[in-house]
Amino acid sequence: MYTYLLINIATVFFPLLFSFEKKMRFMRQWKFLFPALIVTAVFFIGWDALFTYWRVWSFNDKYVMGFYLLNLPIEECLFFVTVPFACVFIYEVLRFYFKKDYFKSIALPIGWFVAFVLAGLAFTHTQYLYTSVSSLVACFFILWNQVFFRKLWLGYFWVTYLVCLIPFFIVNGILTSLPVVVYTNGFNLGIRVFSIPVEDFIYQFDLMMLLISIYEWCKGFEKGRPLNFIQS
Protein backbone atom coordinates (compact mmCIF):
# COMPACT_ATOMS: atom_id res chain seq x y z
CA MET A 1 0.00 0.00 0.00
CA TYR A 2 2.80 2.42 0.83
CA THR A 3 5.42 0.96 -1.49
CA TYR A 4 5.39 3.72 -4.11
CA LEU A 5 5.32 6.42 -1.43
CA LEU A 6 8.36 4.89 0.28
CA ILE A 7 10.20 4.77 -3.06
CA ASN A 8 9.55 8.49 -3.49
CA ILE A 9 10.77 9.25 0.02
CA ALA A 10 13.92 7.18 -0.48
CA THR A 11 14.58 8.93 -3.81
CA VAL A 12 14.61 12.41 -2.34
CA PHE A 13 15.88 11.70 1.18
CA PHE A 14 19.63 12.09 0.69
CA PRO A 15 19.47 14.92 -1.89
CA LEU A 16 17.20 16.85 0.48
CA LEU A 17 19.36 16.07 3.51
CA PHE A 18 22.60 17.13 1.79
CA SER A 19 21.03 20.26 0.35
CA PHE A 20 22.10 21.96 3.57
CA GLU A 21 25.70 20.73 3.41
CA LYS A 22 27.93 23.71 4.19
CA LYS A 23 30.35 23.45 1.28
CA MET A 24 28.02 23.15 -1.71
CA ARG A 25 24.80 24.48 -0.13
CA PHE A 26 22.44 23.24 -2.78
CA MET A 27 19.59 25.00 -0.98
CA ARG A 28 20.83 28.27 -2.49
CA GLN A 29 19.83 26.94 -5.92
CA TRP A 30 16.25 26.15 -4.91
CA LYS A 31 15.00 29.50 -6.26
CA PHE A 32 16.07 28.29 -9.72
CA LEU A 33 15.06 24.70 -9.17
CA PHE A 34 11.45 25.21 -8.11
CA PRO A 35 10.23 27.01 -11.29
CA ALA A 36 11.95 24.32 -13.39
CA LEU A 37 10.46 21.61 -11.23
CA ILE A 38 6.94 23.03 -11.50
CA VAL A 39 7.04 23.35 -15.30
CA THR A 40 8.54 19.88 -15.68
CA ALA A 41 6.02 18.33 -13.31
CA VAL A 42 3.05 19.92 -15.11
CA PHE A 43 4.33 18.76 -18.50
CA PHE A 44 5.02 15.18 -17.44
CA ILE A 45 1.94 14.77 -15.27
CA GLY A 46 -0.11 15.81 -18.32
CA TRP A 47 1.79 13.35 -20.51
CA ASP A 48 1.43 10.64 -17.88
CA ALA A 49 -2.29 11.26 -17.48
CA LEU A 50 -2.88 10.93 -21.23
CA PHE A 51 -0.87 7.72 -21.48
CA THR A 52 -2.70 6.29 -18.48
CA TYR A 53 -6.02 7.18 -20.11
CA TRP A 54 -4.90 5.48 -23.33
CA ARG A 55 -3.73 2.44 -21.32
CA VAL A 56 -0.12 2.76 -22.41
CA TRP A 57 0.56 1.92 -18.80
CA SER A 58 -1.41 1.45 -15.60
CA PHE A 59 -0.74 1.25 -11.87
CA ASN A 60 -0.99 -1.67 -9.51
CA ASP A 61 -3.48 -0.81 -6.76
CA LYS A 62 -1.58 -3.10 -4.40
CA TYR A 63 1.31 -0.64 -4.10
CA VAL A 64 -0.44 2.76 -3.97
CA MET A 65 -2.51 4.44 -1.27
CA GLY A 66 -5.60 4.96 -3.43
CA PHE A 67 -5.60 8.76 -3.76
CA TYR A 68 -5.73 9.98 -7.37
CA LEU A 69 -5.17 13.18 -9.33
CA LEU A 70 -6.06 13.24 -13.04
CA ASN A 71 -6.49 9.48 -12.81
CA LEU A 72 -2.91 9.14 -11.53
CA PRO A 73 -1.96 7.81 -8.10
CA ILE A 74 -0.80 10.72 -5.97
CA GLU A 75 2.53 8.91 -5.65
CA GLU A 76 3.01 9.14 -9.41
CA CYS A 77 2.52 12.91 -9.25
CA LEU A 78 4.99 13.04 -6.37
CA PHE A 79 7.45 11.10 -8.54
CA PHE A 80 7.70 14.18 -10.77
CA VAL A 81 8.87 16.18 -7.77
CA THR A 82 11.24 13.77 -6.06
CA VAL A 83 13.06 12.49 -9.16
CA PRO A 84 13.69 15.94 -10.71
CA PHE A 85 14.90 17.24 -7.35
CA ALA A 86 17.36 14.37 -7.08
CA CYS A 87 18.52 14.79 -10.70
CA VAL A 88 19.33 18.49 -10.32
CA PHE A 89 21.09 17.75 -7.03
CA ILE A 90 23.34 15.24 -8.82
CA TYR A 91 23.87 17.75 -11.64
CA GLU A 92 25.03 20.42 -9.20
CA VAL A 93 27.23 17.99 -7.27
CA LEU A 94 29.04 17.10 -10.49
CA ARG A 95 29.44 20.76 -11.43
CA PHE A 96 30.75 21.60 -7.97
CA TYR A 97 33.34 18.83 -7.72
CA PHE A 98 34.37 18.74 -11.38
CA LYS A 99 35.12 22.31 -12.34
CA LYS A 100 36.21 21.36 -15.84
CA ASP A 101 33.56 20.26 -18.32
CA TYR A 102 35.36 17.30 -19.87
CA PHE A 103 32.49 16.59 -22.29
CA LYS A 104 32.21 20.18 -23.54
CA SER A 105 34.08 19.59 -26.80
CA ILE A 106 32.01 16.54 -27.73
CA ALA A 107 28.61 17.56 -26.30
CA LEU A 108 27.29 18.87 -29.63
CA PRO A 109 28.39 15.86 -31.73
CA ILE A 110 26.86 13.54 -29.13
CA GLY A 111 23.62 15.52 -29.31
CA TRP A 112 23.41 15.39 -33.11
CA PHE A 113 24.12 11.66 -33.11
CA VAL A 114 21.54 10.85 -30.42
CA ALA A 115 18.94 13.06 -32.14
CA PHE A 116 19.56 11.25 -35.44
CA VAL A 117 19.20 7.82 -33.83
CA LEU A 118 16.03 8.79 -31.95
CA ALA A 119 14.48 10.37 -35.03
CA GLY A 120 15.10 7.15 -36.91
CA LEU A 121 13.59 5.14 -34.06
CA ALA A 122 10.51 7.37 -33.93
CA PHE A 123 9.75 7.37 -37.65
CA THR A 124 10.37 3.66 -38.16
CA HIS A 125 8.22 2.61 -35.19
CA THR A 126 5.20 4.88 -35.41
CA GLN A 127 2.97 1.93 -34.48
CA TYR A 128 4.38 2.05 -30.94
CA LEU A 129 3.01 5.15 -29.22
CA TYR A 130 5.40 5.19 -26.25
CA THR A 131 8.43 4.58 -28.46
CA SER A 132 7.62 7.19 -31.08
CA VAL A 133 6.39 9.96 -28.76
CA SER A 134 9.23 9.68 -26.25
CA SER A 135 11.78 9.63 -29.08
CA LEU A 136 10.26 12.64 -30.87
CA VAL A 137 10.10 14.65 -27.64
CA ALA A 138 13.77 13.83 -27.00
CA CYS A 139 14.68 14.93 -30.54
CA PHE A 140 12.91 18.24 -30.07
CA PHE A 141 14.58 18.91 -26.72
CA ILE A 142 18.01 18.00 -28.10
CA LEU A 143 17.67 20.20 -31.19
CA TRP A 144 16.34 23.09 -29.13
CA ASN A 145 19.30 22.92 -26.80
CA GLN A 146 21.81 22.35 -29.58
CA VAL A 147 20.74 25.69 -31.05
CA PHE A 148 20.01 27.84 -28.00
CA PHE A 149 22.23 26.47 -25.26
CA ARG A 150 25.14 25.10 -27.23
CA LYS A 151 28.15 24.41 -25.00
CA LEU A 152 27.18 26.27 -21.86
CA TRP A 153 26.16 23.18 -19.91
CA LEU A 154 25.41 20.32 -22.30
CA GLY A 155 28.64 18.52 -21.44
CA TYR A 156 27.62 18.41 -17.79
CA PHE A 157 24.15 17.29 -18.81
CA TRP A 158 25.43 14.18 -20.61
CA VAL A 159 27.62 13.22 -17.66
CA THR A 160 24.71 13.78 -15.27
CA TYR A 161 22.41 11.61 -17.37
CA LEU A 162 24.91 8.76 -17.28
CA VAL A 163 25.41 9.09 -13.51
CA CYS A 164 21.65 9.26 -12.94
CA LEU A 165 21.27 5.91 -14.66
CA ILE A 166 22.58 4.31 -11.45
CA PRO A 167 19.66 5.42 -9.23
CA PHE A 168 17.39 5.08 -12.28
CA PHE A 169 18.13 1.35 -12.43
CA ILE A 170 17.32 1.01 -8.75
CA VAL A 171 14.10 3.07 -8.68
CA ASN A 172 12.69 1.98 -12.04
CA GLY A 173 13.86 -1.55 -11.43
CA ILE A 174 11.67 -1.72 -8.34
CA LEU A 175 8.74 0.02 -10.03
CA THR A 176 8.77 -2.32 -13.03
CA SER A 177 9.70 -5.58 -11.34
CA LEU A 178 7.07 -5.64 -8.57
CA PRO A 179 5.40 -4.19 -10.71
CA VAL A 180 4.05 -0.86 -9.47
CA VAL A 181 3.76 0.35 -13.07
CA VAL A 182 2.33 -2.10 -15.60
CA TYR A 183 3.12 -1.51 -19.29
CA THR A 184 0.95 -2.57 -22.23
CA ASN A 185 3.44 -4.09 -24.67
CA GLY A 186 1.43 -3.12 -27.72
CA PHE A 187 2.56 0.48 -27.17
CA ASN A 188 6.29 -0.21 -26.86
CA LEU A 189 9.01 -2.25 -28.51
CA GLY A 190 8.77 -5.00 -25.90
CA ILE A 191 12.52 -4.73 -25.25
CA ARG A 192 13.48 -4.58 -21.59
CA VAL A 193 16.70 -4.05 -19.70
CA PHE A 194 16.05 -6.43 -16.84
CA SER A 195 12.44 -5.37 -16.09
CA ILE A 196 12.70 -1.81 -17.45
CA PRO A 197 11.24 -1.00 -20.90
CA VAL A 198 13.91 0.56 -23.09
CA GLU A 199 11.60 3.54 -23.68
CA ASP A 200 11.90 4.45 -20.00
CA PHE A 201 15.52 5.43 -20.65
CA ILE A 202 14.31 7.90 -23.27
CA TYR A 203 11.52 9.13 -20.99
CA GLN A 204 14.08 9.78 -18.24
CA PHE A 205 16.20 11.67 -20.77
CA ASP A 206 13.18 13.80 -21.76
CA LEU A 207 12.47 14.67 -18.16
CA MET A 208 16.06 15.58 -17.36
CA MET A 209 16.64 17.70 -20.46
CA LEU A 210 13.49 19.76 -20.00
CA LEU A 211 14.21 20.15 -16.31
CA ILE A 212 17.83 21.25 -16.62
CA SER A 213 17.09 23.48 -19.62
CA ILE A 214 14.60 25.49 -17.57
CA TYR A 215 16.81 25.36 -14.50
CA GLU A 216 19.74 26.84 -16.42
CA TRP A 217 17.44 29.38 -18.07
CA CYS A 218 16.33 30.57 -14.62
CA LYS A 219 19.94 30.87 -13.48
CA GLY A 220 20.78 32.85 -16.61
CA PHE A 221 17.75 35.09 -16.17
CA GLU A 222 18.98 36.23 -12.76
CA LYS A 223 22.35 37.08 -14.29
CA GLY A 224 20.67 39.18 -16.96
CA ARG A 225 21.31 36.83 -19.87
CA PRO A 226 18.13 34.73 -20.26
CA LEU A 227 18.45 34.55 -24.03
CA ASN A 228 22.21 34.74 -24.32
CA PHE A 229 22.66 31.03 -24.88
CA ILE A 230 23.95 30.89 -28.44
CA GLN A 231 27.61 30.36 -27.77
CA SER A 232 30.30 28.26 -29.37
Secondary structure, DSSP 8 states (H G I E B T S, - for coil): --HHHHHHHHHHHHHHHGGG-TTT-GGGGHHHHHHHHHHHHHHHHHHHHHHHHTTSEEE-GGGS-S-EETTEEHHHHHHHHHHHHHHHHHHHHHHHH--S-TTGGGHHHHHHHHHHHHHHHHHH-TT-HHHHHHHHHHHHHHHHHHHHTTTTTHHHHHHHHHHHHHHHHHHHHHHHHTTSEEE-GGGS---EETTEEHHHHHHHHHHHHHHHHHHHHHHHHHTT-TT-----
